[in-house]
Amino acid sequence: MIVITSRNLCARPFLEQVELLARAHPEMIILREKDLCYDELLSLASQCLEICERCRTPLAINSNMDVARELNVCRIHLPIQLLREAEDLSDFSLVGASVHSVEQAREAEDLGVDYVLAGHVYHTACKPEDPRGIPFIEAISEAVDIPVYGVGGITPENYPDVMRAGAAGVAVMSSAMTEPEPSDLVQRLSRRVQ
């Protein structure tokens, strides 16, 4: 299970929520605070990195390769557009991309990413468009040989369906930012599905 941050959704102080999530040991936390300027993001990323390193939970930076490089964060997550424009990703040991079609997933794999976030699977307040559903996850999982994580409206109730569709895991944002008991959420979205 991957956590994607959005501090504007947080029910408690953001860094407190990040720490509770990091202590629960999701596969990774992706810092995705797109509205911050470079200096603000650098400062916040530094604080999140300290928390994640202390809790031994991997941190990735979303989109801003300069901030990641400045802090020696070796994990980057990119929208497909930025992935296409990236000239050199050799200093990152883990590269992920957000994709919204089978074609984009294949392209991301061809460009060398290690995993894709595919979405949005279910209705979510963040995305007004119609969800792509379980057949979308099935199609992408069959089309690529890298791990596929379903994202968008994922809950403990629909998590098993996403996993049975071939996903390697799921990524969550809203529920991770608002969950009063983050360890419970991480545990429920990381369990094995038969």
MIGUNU-799096 format. One record per atom (N, C-alpha, C): residue number from 1; residue in one letter; atom name; x, y, z. Coordinates in steps of 0.05 Angstrom, whole numbers. Layout:
   nr  rest  atom       X       Y       Z
  NUM     A    CA       X       Y       Z
...
END
This chain:
   nr  rest  atom       X       Y       Z
    1     M     N      17     -24       0
    1     M    CA       0       0       0
    1     M     C      18      25       0
    2     I     N      11      43     -18
    2     I    CA      26      68     -21
    2     I     C       8      91     -11
    3     V     N      20     109       4
    3     V    CA       6     133      14
    3     V     C      14     156      -4
    4     I     N      -5     172     -13
    4     I    CA       0     197     -27
    4     I     C     -10     220     -10
    5     T     N       7     239      -6
    5     T    CA      -1     261      13
    5     T     C     -17     283      -1
    6     S     N     -33     296      16
    6     S    CA     -47     321       8
    6     S     C     -53     335      34
    7     R     N     -35     353      42
    7     R    CA     -37     365      69
    7     R     C     -63     380      72
    8     N     N     -75     390      50
    8     N    CA    -100     406      52
    8     N     C    -124     389      60
    9     L     N    -121     362      59
    9     L    CA    -142     344      67
    9     L     C    -140     335      96
   10     C     N    -117     340     108
   10     C    CA    -111     329     135
   10     C     C    -131     338     156
   11     A     N    -139     318     172
   11     A    CA    -157     323     194
   11     A     C    -141     332     219
   12     R     N    -115     324     220
   12     R    CA     -98     332     242
   12     R     C     -74     346     230
   13     P     N     -55     357     246
   13     P    CA     -31     370     234
   13     P     C     -17     350     215
   14     F     N      -9     361     192
   14     F    CA       1     344     170
   14     F     C      24     327     179
   15     L     N      45     339     191
   15     L    CA      68     323     198
   15     L     C      62     302     219
   16     E     N      42     307     236
   16     E    CA      33     287     255
   16     E     C      21     263     240
   17     Q     N       4     269     220
   17     Q    CA      -8     248     204
   17     Q     C      13     232     189
   18     V     N      32     246     178
   18     V    CA      54     233     163
   18     V     C      69     214     182
   19     E     N      74     223     206
   19     E    CA      89     206     225
   19     E     C      72     181     232
   20     L     N      47     184     237
   20     L    CA      30     161     243
   20     L     C      29     142     220
   21     L     N      28     152     196
   21     L    CA      28     135     172
   21     L     C      55     121     169
   22     A     N      76     136     172
   22     A    CA     103     125     169
   22     A     C     108     103     190
   23     R     N      98     107     214
   23     R    CA     101      86     235
   23     R     C      87      60     227
   24     A     N      66      63     211
   24     A    CA      50      39     203
   24     A     C      63      24     180
   25     H     N      84      35     169
   25     H    CA     101      22     148
   25     H     C      86      14     122
   26     P     N      74      34     109
   26     P    CA      65      28      82
   26     P     C      89      23      64
   27     E     N      85      13      40
   27     E    CA     108       8      22
   27     E     C     123      34      17
   28     M     N     109      56      16
   28     M    CA     122      82       9
   28     M     C     102     104      14
   29     I     N     113     128      20
   29     I    CA      97     152      22
   29     I     C     107     170      -1
   30     I     N      88     179     -18
   30     I    CA      94     198     -39
   30     I     C      86     226     -31
   31     L     N     105     244     -28
   31     L    CA      99     272     -21
   31     L     C      90     286     -46
   32     R     N      64     292     -46
   32     R    CA      51     304     -70
   32     R     C      38     330     -62
   33     E     N      53     351     -59
   33     E    CA      43     377     -51
   33     E     C      48     397     -73
   34     K     N      32     395     -94
   34     K    CA      37     408    -120
   34     K     C      34     439    -119
   35     D     N      21     450     -98
   35     D    CA      17     478     -97
   35     D     C      40     494     -84
   36     L     N      60     480     -74
   36     L    CA      81     493     -60
   36     L     C     103     503     -79
   37     C     N     115     525     -73
   37     C    CA     138     534     -88
   37     C     C     162     517     -80
   38     Y     N     184     520     -94
   38     Y    CA     208     503     -90
   38     Y     C     217     504     -61
   39     D     N     221     527     -50
   39     D    CA     231     529     -22
   39     D     C     212     517      -2
   40     E     N     186     522      -6
   40     E    CA     167     510      13
   40     E     C     166     480      11
   41     L     N     167     470     -14
   41     L    CA     168     441     -17
   41     L     C     193     429      -6
   42     L     N     216     442     -11
   42     L    CA     241     432       0
   42     L     C     240     430      30
   43     S     N     230     450      43
   43     S    CA     228     450      72
   43     S     C     210     428      82
   44     L     N     186     425      70
   44     L    CA     167     405      78
   44     L     C     179     377      73
   45     A     N     191     374      49
   45     A    CA     202     348      42
   45     A     C     225     340      61
   46     S     N     240     360      70
   46     S    CA     262     354      89
   46     S     C     250     344     115
   47     Q     N     229     356     125
   47     Q    CA     216     347     150
   47     Q     C     204     319     146
   48     C     N     191     314     123
   48     C    CA     179     288     118
   48     C     C     201     266     115
   49     L     N     223     274     103
   49     L    CA     245     255     100
   49     L     C     256     247     127
   50     E     N     259     266     145
   50     E    CA     269     260     172
   50     E     C     250     240     186
   51     I     N     224     245     184
   51     I    CA     204     227     196
   51     I     C     206     199     183
   52     C     N     206     198     157
   52     C    CA     206     172     143
   52     C     C     232     157     149
   53     E     N     255     170     150
   53     E    CA     280     156     156
   53     E     C     279     145     184
   54     R     N     269     161     202
   54     R    CA     268     152     230
   54     R     C     249     127     233
   55     C     N     228     127     217
   55     C    CA     208     105     218
   55     C     C     215      83     199
   56     R     N     236      86     183
   56     R    CA     244      67     163
   56     R     C     222      61     143
   57     T     N     210      82     133
   57     T    CA     190      81     112
   57     T     C     200      97      88
   58     P     N     201      85      64
   58     P    CA     211     100      41
   58     P     C     194     124      34
   59     L     N     207     146      27
   59     L    CA     194     170      18
   59     L     C     201     175     -12
   60     A     N     181     182     -27
   60     A    CA     185     190     -55
   60     A     C     175     219     -58
   61     I     N     187     233     -77
   61     I    CA     178     260     -83
   61     I     C     162     259    -109
   62     N     N     139     272    -109
   62     N    CA     123     274    -133
   62     N     C     131     297    -150
   63     S     N     138     292    -175
   63     S    CA     142     312    -196
   63     S     C     168     328    -194
   64     N     N     176     337    -170
   64     N    CA     198     356    -168
   64     N     C     225     342    -165
   65     M     N     237     337    -188
   65     M    CA     263     322    -187
   65     M     C     285     339    -174
   66     D     N     284     365    -176
   66     D    CA     304     382    -164
   66     D     C     303     380    -133
   67     V     N     279     380    -122
   67     V    CA     277     377     -93
   67     V     C     287     349     -85
   68     A     N     279     329     -99
   68     A    CA     288     301     -93
   68     A     C     319     300     -93
   69     R     N     331     311    -114
   69     R    CA     360     311    -116
   69     R     C     373     327     -94
   70     E     N     362     349     -87
   70     E    CA     374     366     -66
   70     E     C     375     351     -39
   71     L     N     355     335     -34
   71     L    CA     353     320      -9
   71     L     C     364     292     -11
   72     N     N     375     285     -34
   72     N    CA     384     257     -39
   72     N     C     363     236     -35
   73     V     N     338     243     -43
   73     V    CA     316     224     -43
   73     V     C     318     209     -69
   74     C     N     321     183     -68
   74     C    CA     327     167     -92
   74     C     C     301     156    -105
   75     R     N     278     165     -95
   75     R    CA     253     155    -107
   75     R     C     237     179    -118
   76     I     N     227     177    -142
   76     I    CA     212     198    -155
   76     I     C     187     187    -168
   77     H     N     165     202    -166
   77     H    CA     140     194    -179
   77     H     C     132     216    -197
   78     L     N     126     210    -223
   78     L    CA     121     230    -243
   78     L     C      95     225    -257
   79     P     N      80     247    -264
   79     P    CA      59     244    -283
   79     P     C      71     236    -310
   80     I     N      55     223    -327
   80     I    CA      66     213    -352
   80     I     C      78     235    -369
   81     Q     N      67     260    -368
   81     Q    CA      78     282    -384
   81     Q     C     106     289    -375
   82     L     N     111     290    -349
   82     L    CA     138     296    -340
   82     L     C     157     273    -345
   83     L     N     147     249    -344
   83     L    CA     164     226    -350
   83     L     C     174     228    -379
   84     R     N     156     235    -397
   84     R    CA     163     238    -426
   84     R     C     186     259    -430
   85     E     N     185     280    -413
   85     E    CA     204     302    -416
   85     E     C     230     298    -401
   86     A     N     230     279    -383
   86     A    CA     254     275    -366
   86     A     C     278     265    -382
   87     E     N     300     279    -380
   87     E    CA     324     272    -396
   87     E     C     341     251    -382
   88     D     N     343     253    -355
   88     D    CA     361     234    -341
   88     D     C     349     228    -314
   89     L     N     342     203    -311
   89     L    CA     331     193    -285
   89     L     C     350     173    -272
   90     S     N     375     173    -281
   90     S    CA     394     153    -272
   90     S     C     401     155    -242
   91     D     N     397     179    -230
   91     D    CA     404     182    -202
   91     D     C     381     173    -184
   92     F     N     359     163    -195
   92     F    CA     337     153    -179
   92     F     C     336     122    -181
   93     S     N     335     110    -158
   93     S    CA     334      81    -157
   93     S     C     306      70    -160
   94     L     N     286      86    -157
   94     L    CA     258      78    -161
   94     L     C     243     101    -175
   95     V     N     231      94    -197
   95     V    CA     216     114    -213
   95     V     C     188     103    -218
   96     G     N     168     119    -211
   96     G    CA     141     111    -217
   96     G     C     127     132    -234
   97     A     N     104     124    -245
   97     A    CA      89     142    -262
   97     A     C      59     138    -258
   98     S     N      44     160    -260
   98     S    CA      15     158    -260
   98     S     C       5     155    -288
   99     V     N     -13     136    -293
   99     V    CA     -23     130    -319
   99     V     C     -53     128    -319
  100     H     N     -65     134    -342
  100     H    CA     -94     134    -344
  100     H     C    -105     118    -367
  101     S     N     -87     102    -380
  101     S    CA     -95      84    -402
  101     S     C     -75      62    -405
  102     V     N     -83      41    -419
  102     V    CA     -65      19    -425
  102     V     C     -41      30    -441
  103     E     N     -46      47    -460
  103     E    CA     -25      58    -477
  103     E     C      -4      73    -460
  104     Q     N     -14      89    -441
  104     Q    CA       5     104    -424
  104     Q     C      21      85    -406
  105     A     N       8      64    -397
  105     A    CA      22      45    -380
  105     A     C      45      31    -396
  106     R     N      39      23    -421
  106     R    CA      60      11    -438
  106     R     C      82      31    -443
  107     E     N      75      56    -449
  107     E    CA      95      77    -454
  107     E     C     112      81    -429
  108     A     N     100      82    -406
  108     A    CA     115      86    -381
  108     A     C     135      63    -377
  109     E     N     125      39    -382
  109     E    CA     143      15    -380
  109     E     C     166      17    -399
  110     D     N     160      25    -424
  110     D    CA     181      28    -444
  110     D     C     202      50    -436
  111     L     N     192      70    -421
  111     L    CA     210      92    -412
  111     L     C     226      84    -387
  112     G     N     221      60    -377
  112     G    CA     238      49    -356
  112     G     C     228      52    -327
  113     V     N     202      58    -324
  113     V    CA     192      61    -296
  113     V     C     191      34    -282
  114     D     N     192      35    -256
  114     D    CA     191      11    -239
  114     D     C     163       2    -232
  115     Y     N     144      21    -232
  115     Y    CA     116      14    -226
  115     Y     C      98      37    -237
  116     V     N      72      31    -239
  116     V    CA      53      52    -247
  116     V     C      30      53    -226
  117     L     N      20      78    -222
  117     L    CA      -5      82    -208
  117     L     C     -26      86    -230
  118     A     N     -46      68    -230
  118     A    CA     -67      69    -250
  118     A     C     -93      77    -238
  119     G     N    -105      98    -250
  119     G    CA    -131     107    -238
  119     G     C    -145     127    -256
  120     H     N    -166     136    -246
  120     H    CA    -177     129    -220
  120     H     C    -197     106    -223
  121     V     N    -196      88    -204
  121     V    CA    -211      63    -205
  121     V     C    -240      68    -197
  122     Y     N    -245      81    -175
  122     Y    CA    -272      86    -165
  122     Y     C    -277     116    -162
  123     H     N    -302     123    -157
  123     H    CA    -309     151    -152
  123     H     C    -292     162    -130
  124     T     N    -283     187    -134
  124     T    CA    -268     201    -114
  124     T     C    -274     231    -116
  125     A     N    -274     245     -93
  125     A    CA    -279     273     -93
  125     A     C    -258     289    -109
  126     C     N    -234     278    -111
  126     C    CA    -213     292    -125
  126     C     C    -215     291    -155
  127     K     N    -230     272    -166
  127     K    CA    -232     268    -195
  127     K     C    -262     267    -203
  128     P     N    -272     288    -216
  128     P    CA    -300     289    -223
  128     P     C    -308     271    -246
  129     E     N    -288     262    -262
  129     E    CA    -294     245    -285
  129     E     C    -304     218    -275
  130     D     N    -317     203    -294
  130     D    CA    -326     176    -288
  130     D     C    -302     158    -282
  131     P     N    -305     141    -262
  131     P    CA    -283     123    -255
  131     P     C    -279     102    -277
  132     R     N    -255      91    -278
  132     R    CA    -248      72    -300
  132     R     C    -255      43    -292
  133     G     N    -257      37    -266
  133     G    CA    -266      12    -257
  133     G     C    -246     -11    -257
  134     I     N    -256     -34    -248
  134     I    CA    -239     -58    -246
  134     I     C    -229     -68    -273
  135     P     N    -245     -67    -295
  135     P    CA    -235     -76    -321
  135     P     C    -210     -61    -329
  136     F     N    -208     -36    -321
  136     F    CA    -184     -19    -327
  136     F     C    -159     -30    -314
  137     I     N    -162     -38    -288
  137     I    CA    -139     -49    -274
  137     I     C    -132     -76    -286
  138     E     N    -151     -92    -293
  138     E    CA    -146    -118    -306
  138     E     C    -130    -114    -332
  139     A     N    -139     -95    -349
  139     A    CA    -127     -90    -375
  139     A     C     -98     -81    -372
  140     I     N     -93     -62    -353
  140     I    CA     -66     -52    -349
  140     I     C     -48     -74    -337
  141     S     N     -58     -89    -318
  141     S    CA     -42    -110    -306
  141     S     C     -34    -131    -326
  142     E     N     -51    -136    -346
  142     E    CA     -44    -155    -367
  142     E     C     -25    -144    -388
  143     A     N     -26    -117    -391
  143     A    CA     -10    -104    -412
  143     A     C      19     -99    -405
  144     V     N      26     -98    -379
  144     V    CA      53     -91    -372
  144     V     C      65    -112    -353
  145     D     N      91    -112    -351
  145     D    CA     105    -131    -334
  145     D     C     116    -119    -309
  146     I     N     108     -94    -303
  146     I    CA     116     -81    -279
  146     I     C      93     -79    -259
  147     P     N      97     -74    -234
  147     P    CA      75     -73    -214
  147     P     C      56     -50    -221
  148     V     N      30     -56    -218
  148     V    CA       8     -37    -223
  148     V     C      -6     -33    -196
  149     Y     N      -8      -8    -188
  149     Y    CA     -23      -1    -163
  149     Y     C     -48      14    -171
  150     G     N     -71       5    -162
  150     G    CA     -96      19    -167
  150     G     C     -98      43    -148
  151     V     N    -108      65    -159
  151     V    CA    -111      89    -143
  151     V     C    -138     102    -149
  152     G     N    -150     115    -130
  152     G    CA    -175     130    -134
  152     G     C    -198     116    -121
  153     G     N    -207     126     -98
  153     G    CA    -231     115     -85
  153     G     C    -227      88     -73
  154     I     N    -202      80     -67
  154     I    CA    -197      54     -56
  154     I     C    -204      54     -26
  155     T     N    -219      33     -18
  155     T    CA    -227      30      10
  155     T     C    -221       1      18
  156     P     N    -221      -4      44
  156     P    CA    -217     -32      53
  156     P     C    -238     -51      41
  157     E     N    -262     -40      35
  157     E    CA    -284     -57      24
  157     E     C    -279     -64      -5
  158     N     N    -268     -46     -21
  158     N    CA    -265     -53     -50
  158     N     C    -236     -62     -56
  159     Y     N    -218     -59     -36
  159     Y    CA    -190     -68     -40
  159     Y     C    -187     -96     -51
  160     P     N    -202    -116     -40
  160     P    CA    -199    -143     -51
  160     P     C    -205    -145     -81
  161     D     N    -224    -130     -90
  161     D    CA    -231    -131    -119
  161     D     C    -208    -120    -136
  162     V     N    -195     -99    -127
  162     V    CA    -172     -88    -141
  162     V     C    -149    -108    -142
  163     M     N    -144    -121    -120
  163     M    CA    -123    -140    -119
  163     M     C    -128    -165    -136
  164     R     N    -153    -174    -136
  164     R    CA    -160    -197    -153
  164     R     C    -159    -190    -183
  165     A     N    -160    -164    -189
  165     A    CA    -158    -155    -217
  165     A     C    -130    -155    -227
  166     G     N    -110    -162    -210
  166     G    CA     -83    -164    -219
  166     G     C     -64    -142    -208
  167     A     N     -75    -124    -192
  167     A    CA     -58    -103    -181
  167     A     C     -38    -114    -161
  168     A     N     -14    -102    -160
  168     A    CA       6    -109    -141
  168     A     C       0     -97    -114
  169     G     N     -17     -76    -114
  169     G    CA     -24     -62     -89
  169     G     C     -42     -38     -96
  170     V     N     -46     -21     -77
  170     V    CA     -63       3     -81
  170     V     C     -49      27     -70
  171     A     N     -58      50     -78
  171     A    CA     -48      76     -68
  171     A     C     -72      92     -59
  172     V     N     -70     106     -37
  172     V    CA     -92     121     -26
  172     V     C     -82     149     -18
  173     M     N    -100     168     -21
  173     M    CA     -93     196     -13
  173     M     C    -114     205       8
  174     S     N    -138     210       0
  174     S    CA    -158     222      18
  174     S     C    -161     206      44
  175     S     N    -165     180      42
  175     S    CA    -169     165      66
  175     S     C    -144     165      84
  176     A     N    -121     165      72
  176     A    CA     -96     166      88
  176     A     C     -93     192     102
  177     M     N    -102     214      90
  177     M    CA    -100     240     103
  177     M     C    -121     245     124
  178     T     N    -143     231     123
  178     T    CA    -165     236     142
  178     T     C    -169     214     162
  179     E     N    -156     191     158
  179     E    CA    -159     168     176
  179     E     C    -150     174     204
  180     P     N    -167     171     224
  180     P    CA    -159     175     252
  180     P     C    -139     154     262
  181     E     N    -141     130     251
  181     E    CA    -123     108     259
  181     E     C    -108      98     235
  182     P     N     -87     113     226
  182     P    CA     -73     105     202
  182     P     C     -62      77     202
  183     S     N     -53      67     225
  183     S    CA     -42      40     225
  183     S     C     -62      19     217
  184     D     N     -87      24     225
  184     D    CA    -109       5     217
  184     D     C    -113       6     187
  185     L     N    -113      30     176
  185     L    CA    -118      32     147
  185     L     C     -95      19     131
  186     V     N     -70      24     139
  186     V    CA     -47      11     125
  186     V     C     -49     -19     127
  187     Q     N     -56     -29     151
  187     Q    CA     -58     -58     154
  187     Q     C     -80     -70     137
  188     R     N    -103     -57     136
  188     R    CA    -125     -67     120
  188     R     C    -120     -66      90
  189     L     N    -104     -47      81
  189     L    CA     -99     -44      53
  189     L     C     -72     -57      45
  190     S     N     -61     -73      62
  190     S    CA     -36     -87      56
  190     S     C     -39    -117      59
  191     R     N     -63    -126      68
  191     R    CA     -66    -154      73
  191     R     C     -67    -171      47
  192     R     N     -60    -195      50
  192     R    CA     -61    -214      27
  192     R     C     -90    -219      20
  193     V     N     -95    -222      -6
  193     V    CA    -122    -228     -16
  193     V     C    -120    -254     -31
  194     Q     N    -138    -273     -24
  194     Q    CA    -138    -299     -37
  194     Q     C    -154    -297     -63
END
